[in-house]
Amino acid sequence: MNKRFREGDYEARHHSPVWGSRADFLIAADISDAKGPGWEQLSARQLEQFKFEICCVPFFAYGFALGDVVATDEDFVIAATETDSGHGAYRVWFEEPESDAARRLVAFLDRSDCLYEWSSARLIGIDAYPLAFSQDLLAYLVEAENNKELIYEVGKSPPRSEA
């Protein structure tokens, strides 16, 4: 049974998708949990009627990353991944918006030419690509979390080795 968006459902949106210039469509990922129904609106490029390339870094949906090609149902809700892009996705939460920890992370990402996008002043989605960078990024995030500077999670693990 397909679920549909209903008025009052939580909906996360991407205001500045990293590949926004490629995007020509909005698809949805079901992010419902024990708290209730929820959706993440993902910017995408339409390849076929129900086939899309994800053009943003998911903030809440698990198992998807920038560049993945996905199939949707007739309501444009993701049903399956058709082609894995080889990208990973991390999310980082800062207790304090505009903190020194946030500035240090952004400086690290900028030095690495990494793609990222902000959901809010406290939540950032990070594209973990290529593999060498994703390993450095993970080491940075683990150390920063151990130092209680941020909280991170893996939205989609990057591949363990180059294909």
C-alpha positions in Angstrom: 0.0 0.0 0.0 1.5 3.3 -1.0 1.4 6.1 1.5 0.6 9.6 0.3 1.4 13.0 1.7 -1.4 14.4 3.9 -1.8 17.9 5.2 -0.1 18.0 8.6 2.6 15.5 7.7 6.2 16.7 8.3 8.0 17.7 5.1 11.7 18.5 4.9 12.8 20.6 1.9 16.0 21.5 0.2 16.3 25.2 -0.5 19.8 25.1 -2.1 20.4 21.7 -3.6 24.1 21.2 -4.5 23.2 20.2 -8.1 20.3 22.6 -8.3 21.2 23.6 -11.8 20.6 20.0 -12.9 17.4 19.5 -11.1 14.1 19.7 -12.9 11.7 17.7 -10.7 10.8 17.1 -7.0 10.5 13.5 -5.7 9.8 12.3 -2.2 11.4 9.9 0.3 9.3 8.5 3.1 11.0 9.4 6.4 8.1 8.4 8.6 9.1 7.2 12.1 7.5 6.5 15.5 6.8 10.2 15.8 4.5 10.2 12.8 4.4 10.5 9.0 7.1 12.5 7.3 8.6 13.2 3.9 11.8 14.5 2.5 11.4 16.4 -0.8 14.4 15.7 -2.9 15.5 17.8 -5.9 16.1 15.5 -8.9 16.7 15.3 -12.6 14.1 13.3 -14.5 15.6 10.6 -16.7 12.5 8.7 -17.6 8.8 8.9 -16.4 9.6 7.3 -13.0 13.4 7.3 -13.0 15.4 10.2 -11.4 18.9 11.2 -10.5 19.1 12.7 -7.0 20.5 16.3 -7.1 20.8 17.0 -3.4 22.4 15.6 -0.2 19.6 13.9 1.8 19.1 15.4 5.3 16.9 12.7 6.7 16.3 9.8 4.2 18.6 6.8 4.7 20.2 4.8 1.9 20.3 7.5 -0.7 23.1 9.9 -1.8 23.8 12.6 -4.3 23.9 11.2 -7.9 22.0 7.9 -7.1 19.5 7.0 -9.8 16.2 6.0 -8.2 12.8 4.6 -9.4 9.6 6.1 -8.0 6.0 5.0 -7.8 3.3 6.8 -9.6 3.2 9.4 -6.7 6.9 10.1 -7.2 7.9 8.5 -3.9 11.2 6.6 -4.1 10.6 2.9 -4.4 14.1 1.6 -5.2 17.7 2.5 -6.0 18.5 1.6 -9.6 22.1 2.8 -9.8 24.4 3.6 -6.9 26.4 6.7 -7.6 29.3 5.7 -5.3 28.7 8.7 -3.1 28.0 8.5 0.6 26.0 11.0 2.8 26.7 12.3 6.3 24.6 14.6 8.4 26.0 16.8 11.1 24.1 18.4 14.0 25.6 21.3 16.0 24.2 22.1 19.4 25.0 25.8 18.9 24.3 27.4 15.5 27.2 29.3 14.0 29.6 27.7 16.5 33.3 27.6 16.1 32.9 23.8 15.5 30.6 24.6 12.5 33.1 27.1 11.1 35.9 24.7 11.4 34.0 21.9 9.7 32.9 24.2 6.8 36.6 25.4 6.4 37.6 21.7 6.2 34.9 21.0 3.6 35.8 24.0 1.6 39.5 23.1 1.6 38.5 19.7 0.3 36.2 21.0 -2.4 33.4 19.1 -0.8 29.8 19.5 -1.7 27.4 20.2 1.2 24.2 21.9 2.0 22.5 23.4 5.0 19.1 22.3 6.2 19.1 24.8 9.1 21.7 26.7 11.1 22.3 23.5 13.0 22.1 20.7 10.4 24.3 20.2 7.4 24.3 17.4 4.8 27.7 16.4 3.4 28.4 14.5 0.2 31.1 11.9 0.9 32.9 11.5 -2.4 35.4 10.5 -3.6 36.5 7.5 -1.4 39.8 9.1 -0.2 38.0 12.2 0.9 35.2 10.2 2.6 37.7 8.4 4.7 39.3 11.7 5.8 35.9 13.1 6.4 34.9 10.2 8.6 38.1 10.5 10.7 37.4 14.3 11.1 33.8 13.7 12.2 34.7 10.9 14.6 37.3 13.1 16.3 35.0 16.1 16.5 32.2 14.0 17.9 34.6 12.5 20.5 35.5 16.1 21.4 31.8 16.9 21.8 31.9 19.5 19.0 29.1 17.9 16.9 26.9 14.9 16.4 27.1 13.1 13.1 25.3 10.2 11.5 25.7 8.2 8.3 22.8 8.6 5.9 24.5 6.3 3.4 27.8 4.7 3.7 30.3 5.4 1.0 31.8 2.3 -0.7 34.7 0.7 1.1 36.9 0.7 -2.0 37.1 2.2 -5.4 35.0 0.3 -8.0 
